Amino acid sequence: MKKITIKDIAKQAEVSISTVSFVINGKGEKMAISPPVIKKVQEVAQKLQYKPSMIASSLRTGKTRSIGLIVEDIANQFFADLARVIEDEAKNIDYRVFYCSTGDDNDRSEELVQSLLQANVEGFIITPTKNLERTIGMLLKMQKPVVLIDRYFANQKVSHVAMDNYEGSYSAVKYLIEKGRKNIAVVNIKTGMIQMKLREKGYIEALKEEGIYNENFTLHLEYQVSEKSRIDSITKFFKENPEIDAVLFLSNYLGLAGLQACRILNYKIPEDIAVISFDDHDSFELHTPMISVIAQPIEEIAVKSIQLLMSQMTNYEDFKIEKVLKKGKLIIRESV
């Protein structure tokens, strides 16, 4: 299909190419072009389904109408779902999204920020790695609109949207206790990121309030390991602590590995061990029994992040920093 150009519009509207250019770029009235001619050009452009060149528009205006989205792992269902909603919201306001994954690697994160700066994106939505605070600070000094999602730096003055991770863990553990579970374990990764610390803190304090916290029931795994290594470590952990009667996995990939460990050990869920995982996943509903989860409010986080970013992009001088926590949802299925 032939690409429609302003020359095609000019020919059909019977006006000059420069007239079409002025109208399409919103300068018709300024250039004293009559309203009937402006209307005619617009109607022809719509009829021919003209789509302006993003590159050409960027060269003229310095605006790319694009957003850079940097997440930990686009293959993880949570981040994939988050990216999809952000992309839909951006599309509604005629913006494109460039998204990429860091693999929780700080060097990679810094490279991606630089690449997106070179691509002249107008704003950033970032799931930061633990050492990215300085790079975020650099973007703020450059007066680049930035919103952090899922995690943030407690002392940095930058807008963020995240789930109330402490409350999510706390509520899940209290529910397990209500169901008669007393030897409740937690599986986390070794990380300094605040969202994982808050999840573990909620777990610890809920148990301490009942006087049943046992530090031996905490397993920390390296992030950069194979799935087999995760499964083997969780299997070993369960074997060494056979009294565990419930477990809270602090991410969905840990939960998926944990279910494999339960299968290896022939554990019956929930008879032998109750299971709750952070971050819903299609596999949790397909599993028999279906797995209970603490689901993040993905749509709320995505919509709010776009709103906060647009407030900066349209009025950087006067926007207010907002630090937003959204409440997650404890979805009880068959695993408790």
PyMOL commands that set and color helices and strands:
alter all, ss='L'
color gray80, all
select helices_A, chain A and resi 6-13+17-24+35-47+54-61+77-92+106-118+133-141+165-178+194-210+215-217+227-240+252-264+282-286+298-314
alter helices_A, ss='H'
color red, helices_A
select strands_A, chain A and resi 66-71+96-101+123-126+146-149+159-163+184-189+218-221+246-249+274-278+292-295+323-326+329-331
alter strands_A, ss='S'
color yellow, strands_A
deselect
rebuild
show_as cartoon
